[in-house]
Amino acid sequence: MTKKKVVVDMEIVEIIARRIATGGYNPRTMETYLLSDVTNEDYLPHIINHLVEVYGWELDADGIPRESN
């Protein structure tokens, strides 16, 4: 069985990570965008990586990103 190749749009990753990091809103729910709102498993690791690398978030013991103090 061949795994389907998924193309991740890094501009979308950047937009979502920025909204999560800055308390922006999720246009789907009209509430604050949370990491738990990301349901696409192909995008989630890229968003987490972006939060860590660009916004300086840290990973806790479970690998969940948290805003740095």
C-alpha positions in Angstrom: 0.0 0.0 0.0 1.4 3.4 -1.0 1.0 6.3 1.3 -0.6 9.3 -0.3 1.7 12.4 -0.5 0.2 15.4 1.1 1.3 18.9 0.2 1.3 21.3 3.1 0.8 25.0 2.3 3.3 26.7 4.5 1.5 30.1 4.2 -1.5 28.4 5.8 0.7 27.0 8.5 2.1 30.5 9.2 -1.4 32.1 9.3 -2.8 29.6 11.7 0.3 29.6 13.9 0.2 33.4 14.1 -3.5 33.4 15.0 -2.8 30.8 17.8 0.2 32.7 19.1 -1.4 36.1 19.2 -4.9 35.1 20.4 -6.4 35.7 17.0 -9.8 34.3 16.1 -10.8 31.1 14.3 -13.1 32.1 11.4 -14.8 28.7 11.7 -15.9 29.1 15.3 -15.5 32.9 15.7 -13.7 32.3 19.0 -10.0 32.4 19.9 -7.9 30.1 17.8 -6.5 27.2 19.9 -4.1 24.5 18.9 -6.8 22.0 19.7 -8.9 23.6 16.8 -6.4 22.1 14.3 -7.9 18.8 13.2 -5.8 18.2 10.1 -3.1 15.8 11.2 -0.9 16.7 8.2 -0.7 20.3 9.3 -0.5 19.9 13.0 3.2 19.0 13.3 4.1 21.9 11.0 2.1 24.4 13.1 3.7 23.1 16.3 7.1 23.4 14.7 6.3 27.0 13.6 5.1 28.0 17.1 8.4 26.6 18.6 10.8 28.0 16.0 9.2 31.4 15.2 7.2 32.3 18.3 9.6 30.7 20.9 7.0 28.4 22.4 8.4 25.5 24.4 7.3 21.9 24.4 6.2 20.4 27.7 7.0 16.8 28.8 4.1 15.5 26.6 5.3 17.4 23.5 2.5 19.9 23.8 3.6 23.5 22.9 3.1 26.2 25.5 3.8 29.9 25.3 7.2 30.7 26.9 7.1 33.0 29.9 
